[in-house]
Amino acid sequence: MEKKGGAGASDELIKAMEKAQLEDGAQLTESQLLVQQQDPIVAVEKALGVRLDADTKDLLRQEAATEPTYQGKVKKMLDHLKKTKYSENRKVLRNIDNVEPLYDIHEFWDSQPVPKAYEKIDESMYDQQIDVPKTVADVRPEPYTLPPGYTWANIDIGNRTEAQEVYDLLTQNYVEDDDNMFRFDYSIEFLQWALTPPGFHKEWLFGVRGGKKNKLFGFISGIPVDTKIRGKQVTMAEINFLCVHKSLRTKRLATVLIKEVTRRVNLHDIWQAIYTAGVLIPLPISKTTYWHRSLNPKKLVEVGFSSLPANTPMARYVKLLKLPGETSVKGLREMQKSDVKVVHDLLNAYLSKFEVHLHFTEAEVAHFLLPRAGVVDTYVVENPQTKEIKDFLSFYHLPSSILKHEVHKTLRVAYCYYNVANTVPMEELIRNALIIAKQKDFDVFNALDIMENETLLKELKFGIGDGNLHYYFYNWRVPEFKPNQIGIVLV
Ligand SMILES: CC(C)(COP(=O)(O)OP(=O)(O)OC[C@H]1O[C@@H](n2cnc3c(N)ncnc32)[C@H](O)[C@@H]1OP(=O)(O)O)[C@@H](O)C(=O)NCCC(=O)NCCS
């Protein structure tokens, strides 16, 4: 099938994708999108994290004068500075490398209601949508066109056979690290959990099928979430699991999947979305960083996940990272159904401290936090005397396939989820999460530097990873947030 769908079919596919991009009557027009552009010099100073003197500014303006586009001007200026004034300044060079992709031409994202790096923003533009207001009547009723031989297909993720198809697509084609050593291996049970919360819409879980065997070549998902952003309630779609089969990459299929999910979400009168990605596209609301706590240092070194610190023999490294065999918090036990109400109250009260957070219903807390084997673990702290519950910890299970090792095939990874600490220090609570994860034979415990995590990570012997996770909003403008202002975990 992949061979047959080779060059000829690819051209056809690209053409059809381009058509799908144009056939959107409800698409933004240039004028709707055009927010006043800021001076390219301001963009350059922001990128560098440095103020420029008047002579340098003049020189840069001359350098970039012949560039026709705004993005081109900024790139030319950055390029000039990289080769001259800052050629030896590693910090500035790193800053430039970090933002340069935002000044690439983004054929798709530049046409979407997302913030752009070149916009001149004032405070009055925050906390509102970017697009002109629309109603469901403005949304095209029919799906975007796919090339001949490809069709849209809703996925019934509760059905084992269809869930298996999504599983197969993702385990073979979903996110890998930069060196292609590991690939996420979301289990079927995990996908069913993540994609069927109370009130989920079955048509927001869909993909593209094609070929003789009607195989799944792409997938995207959305679930409805109730968010609070800088005090304002916004109902959003949480978009996740965007994946295109390796054989159909760079043919704009991803953009059609994104447009189609947007259409399906809009039909529910929902106009905003939240999503995360490792890649930098226009324009993150926050840039967060993964940290890793080794639980099985020997295996992590063997598979190339971590490296031994200089002059440290393995035995010393293992000893350094050894955790107590037993948890220390009195009254720690698995969450049960009867705890849902109190956990719901604790979670929402805690999350309200953050500028961006979810607001959970009781049914959602039951769905997302009640323990599920191989998917999510939640432990509450029940006071042995009063039986009151004021704290809980949770983590989810997301292994990765190890792609290039003879012996080890799976990396067992726990991810920090939601934790609330009122009667015990947060550090002790998370240390207990590490101990439980170790008891359950996980190799590593991952956490983002969001919520309060950053303050504890070093103390708990997490090491900073090289991966960033960018948080994005679709059609909602906010100032940039620090990771510790984010109270949402996307699985
Ligand atoms: C991400 C993925 C679906 C993109 O597909 P692709 O075939 O490489 O890209 P396409 O040609 O279809 O589309 C390119 C457009 O998608 C955008 N894009 C790429 N990855 C994206 C992402 N993760 N989220 C949103 N947009 C993305 C690109 O920026 C580009 O738009 P632009 O021209 O405006 O910059 C594909 O690479 C994939 O399945 N990767 C592995 C899984 C993965 O990383 N999923 C995303 C998890 S966040």
The ligand as an SDF file (V2000), in Angstrom:
LIG
                    3D

 48 50  0  0  0  0  0  0  0  0999 V2000
    3.2460   16.0600   13.7240 C   0  0  0  0  0  0  0  0  0  0  0  0
    2.9130   15.4340   12.3980 C   0  0  0  0  0  0  0  0  0  0  0  0
    1.4700   14.9420   12.4220 C   0  0  0  0  0  0  0  0  0  0  0  0
    3.0550   16.5070   11.3160 C   0  0  0  0  0  0  0  0  0  0  0  0
    2.8530   15.9040   10.0690 O   0  0  0  0  0  0  0  0  0  0  0  0
    3.7840   16.2430    8.8340 P   0  0  0  0  0  0  0  0  0  0  0  0
    3.4540   15.3040    7.7570 O   0  0  0  0  0  0  0  0  0  0  0  0
    5.1900   16.2690    9.3170 O   0  0  0  0  0  0  0  0  0  0  0  0
    3.4080   17.7540    8.4730 O   0  0  0  0  0  0  0  0  0  0  0  0
    2.4250   18.2840    7.3290 P   0  0  0  0  0  0  0  0  0  0  0  0
    3.1610   18.4410    6.0540 O   0  0  0  0  0  0  0  0  0  0  0  0
    1.2060   17.4690    7.2480 O   0  0  0  0  0  0  0  0  0  0  0  0
    2.0440   19.7150    7.9220 O   0  0  0  0  0  0  0  0  0  0  0  0
    3.0230   20.6620    8.2290 C   0  0  0  0  0  0  0  0  0  0  0  0
    2.4100   21.7220    9.0970 C   0  0  0  0  0  0  0  0  0  0  0  0
    2.0320   21.1360   10.3600 O   0  0  0  0  0  0  0  0  0  0  0  0
    2.6190   21.8830   11.3990 C   0  0  0  0  0  0  0  0  0  0  0  0
    2.9280   21.0050   12.5210 N   0  0  0  0  0  0  0  0  0  0  0  0
    3.8960   20.0730   12.6000 C   0  0  0  0  0  0  0  0  0  0  0  0
    3.8710   19.4720   13.8060 N   0  0  0  0  0  0  0  0  0  0  0  0
    2.8620   20.0440   14.4750 C   0  0  0  0  0  0  0  0  0  0  0  0
    2.3440   19.8470   15.7720 C   0  0  0  0  0  0  0  0  0  0  0  0
    2.8630   18.9510   16.6120 N   0  0  0  0  0  0  0  0  0  0  0  0
    1.2890   20.5880   16.1590 N   0  0  0  0  0  0  0  0  0  0  0  0
    0.7690   21.4970   15.3190 C   0  0  0  0  0  0  0  0  0  0  0  0
    1.2210   21.7430   14.0840 N   0  0  0  0  0  0  0  0  0  0  0  0
    2.2550   21.0100   13.6750 C   0  0  0  0  0  0  0  0  0  0  0  0
    3.8650   22.4630   10.7840 C   0  0  0  0  0  0  0  0  0  0  0  0
    4.3200   23.5830   11.5260 O   0  0  0  0  0  0  0  0  0  0  0  0
    3.3940   22.8310    9.4060 C   0  0  0  0  0  0  0  0  0  0  0  0
    2.6590   24.0340    9.3790 O   0  0  0  0  0  0  0  0  0  0  0  0
    3.3780   25.4310    8.9280 P   0  0  0  0  0  0  0  0  0  0  0  0
    3.7250   25.2540    7.4930 O   0  0  0  0  0  0  0  0  0  0  0  0
    2.3630   26.4700    9.1740 O   0  0  0  0  0  0  0  0  0  0  0  0
    4.5820   25.5730    9.7980 O   0  0  0  0  0  0  0  0  0  0  0  0
    3.8420   14.2500   12.0520 C   0  0  0  0  0  0  0  0  0  0  0  0
    5.1550   14.7390   11.9030 O   0  0  0  0  0  0  0  0  0  0  0  0
    3.8310   13.1740   13.1040 C   0  0  0  0  0  0  0  0  0  0  0  0
    2.9500   12.3430   13.1380 O   0  0  0  0  0  0  0  0  0  0  0  0
    4.8630   13.1870   13.9770 N   0  0  0  0  0  0  0  0  0  0  0  0
    4.9830   12.2450   15.0630 C   0  0  0  0  0  0  0  0  0  0  0  0
    3.9340   12.4860   16.1090 C   0  0  0  0  0  0  0  0  0  0  0  0
    3.9280   13.9080   16.6250 C   0  0  0  0  0  0  0  0  0  0  0  0
    4.9640   14.5330   16.8120 O   0  0  0  0  0  0  0  0  0  0  0  0
    2.7110   14.3920   16.8790 N   0  0  0  0  0  0  0  0  0  0  0  0
    2.5010   15.6920   17.4320 C   0  0  0  0  0  0  0  0  0  0  0  0
    2.4940   15.5760   18.8910 C   0  0  0  0  0  0  0  0  0  0  0  0
    2.3750   17.1640   19.6050 S   0  0  0  0  0  0  0  0  0  0  0  0
  1  2  1  0
  2  3  1  0
  2  4  1  0
  2 36  1  0
  4  5  1  0
  5  6  1  0
  6  7  2  0
  6  8  1  0
  6  9  1  0
  9 10  1  0
 10 11  2  0
 10 12  1  0
 10 13  1  0
 13 14  1  0
 14 15  1  0
 15 16  1  0
 15 30  1  0
 16 17  1  0
 17 18  1  0
 17 28  1  0
 18 19  1  0
 18 27  1  0
 19 20  2  0
 20 21  1  0
 21 22  1  0
 21 27  2  0
 22 23  1  0
 22 24  2  0
 24 25  1  0
 25 26  2  0
 26 27  1  0
 28 29  1  0
 28 30  1  0
 30 31  1  0
 31 32  1  0
 32 33  2  0
 32 34  1  0
 32 35  1  0
 36 37  1  0
 36 38  1  0
 38 39  2  0
 38 40  1  0
 40 41  1  0
 41 42  1  0
 42 43  1  0
 43 44  2  0
 43 45  1  0
 45 46  1  0
 46 47  1  0
 47 48  1  0
M  END
$$$$
